[in-house]
Amino acid sequence: MIIRKVEPKRYLGLRIAATLIDYGIYFTVIAIYVMMFGAQDGEGVYTINGSPALLIILFWFLYFVVLEAVNQATPGHDILELVVVKTKGDRIGFTDALKRRIVDIIDITFYGIPALICICNTPKFQRIGDLWADTVVVKRSDIVEAEVVF
């Protein structure tokens, strides 16, 4: 039996950088999509309406929820060697990833101040989405595995 122990650390700079990378990629892809497939109004602004707009939500879901559930990290987290795990060190599931990401709107509003306040004031350095999903963001090296033989 393998026992995992997680020692969460704050990693504020890495977490902010990972979020900036992820949303930078996301918004770049969305901007390209809107400019390629959107309709231009008289003032030069591109818009997408109707069912093509649903692809923006689908891409968010695939990029953030599915990648995190399958890979334990989004590309931004992966680049910075961060992973998302349950507080006891187990892999997160689809529901955990969805819970974390639904709360992104609250966590990132007001320049991320709600997330920063929460990270700095919780013992396991969790943001609001992490508290709801019972997850932590750690470096891969912070997960210690020990095999117990009976």
N, C-alpha and C positions, 0 to 999 in steps of 0.2 A: 504494500500500500504506500502510495506517495502522499506525503503531507507537505503542503505549501504554506509558507509564512511570508507575509507581505509587510514591509516596513515603508509605509508611505512617507514621502517628503513633499515639501511645498512646491518646488519646481515652477514658481510663478513665471519666470522668464521663458522657460521652455514651453509651458502651456499656452502662454500668450502668443508666442511665435508659431506654435502648431495651429492655433486657431486662425491666425492671420494667413498662414499658408493655405489652410483648408478653404476658408472663405474667399481668399484671393483666387484660388483655382476655380471654385464654384462660380463666383461672379464673373470671372473672365469667360468661362464656357457659356454662361447664360447671356452675357453681352454679345458674344459672337453669334449665338443662336438667334437672339432677337434681331440683330442687324441683318442676318442672312434670310430669315423667314418672316420677319415682322413687316408691317405696313408703315410707310413713312407718311406722317401728316404734313400739312403745309409749312410747319415750322422746323422741319428736319428731325423730328423726334420719331423714333421707331417704337411701335407698340405691337403686342401680340394679344389677341382676344380669342375667346372660345376654347375649343378643345386643344389647339396647339399650346395654350398656356399651361395645360395640365402637365406637359412634358417638363416644365420647370420644377414642378412639385415632385414628379417622378424622379428626376435627376437628383434632387435633394435627398429623396428617400434612398435611392441606390447609393449615392456617394457617402452619406453620413450613417444611415442606419444599417444598410446591408453590409457595407465594407467593414464597419466596426463590429458587427455581429460575427462575420466570417473570419476577419483578420485580426480582431482584437484592437485594431487601430485604423484610423483614417490615414491617407497619405501624409498629411502634415505631422501626425503623431509618429508615423513610421519613420519619416526622415529624421526626426529628433529622438528616435529610439524610446518612445513612450508607448505604453500599452494601457488598455482599460481592462481591469479585472474586478471580480467580486471582492468584497472587503476581506474575505478569507483566502484569496488567491486563486480561486477557481475561474474558469473561462466565463465570460458573459454570454448570455443568449440573445436572441432576437428581441425579446420583450425588454430586456435590460437596456439594450442599445436604443430602442425606440423611446423608452422612458427618459433616458439621458437627453436625447436630441429634441424631444417635444419641448423641453424646458429651455432650450437654447434661446428662445425669444426673450425669456425673463433674464437669463444669465448674461446675455450679451447686450441687452438694452442699457442705455446710459453709459456707453463705452466700457461695458463689462464690470462696472462697479458692483452690481449685486453679486456676481461670481467672485470677485476679488474679496469682498467683505466676507462672504461665506467661506472661501478657501482659508482666509487668514484667521477665522474664528471657529473652525471645527477641528477636533483632534486628529482626524485623518485627512485633513486638507481637501475636503470635498466641496464641490460647488452644488448648487441647488439640485440640478439633474442627477448628480452622483448620490446625493442623500436619498432621493426618491428611488433610484434604482439599486441602492446599496452597492455602489461601485467606487473604485478609486483609480486615479491615473498615476502610474508609477513608471520608472525606467525598468527595462527588462531585467537589469542587474539587481533590482530591489526585490525580486521574487526568489526566495530561497526554497529549494526543494530538498526534502530528505526522505529516503526510503526506509520504511519501517517493516521489519520482517518479524513475523510471529512464530 
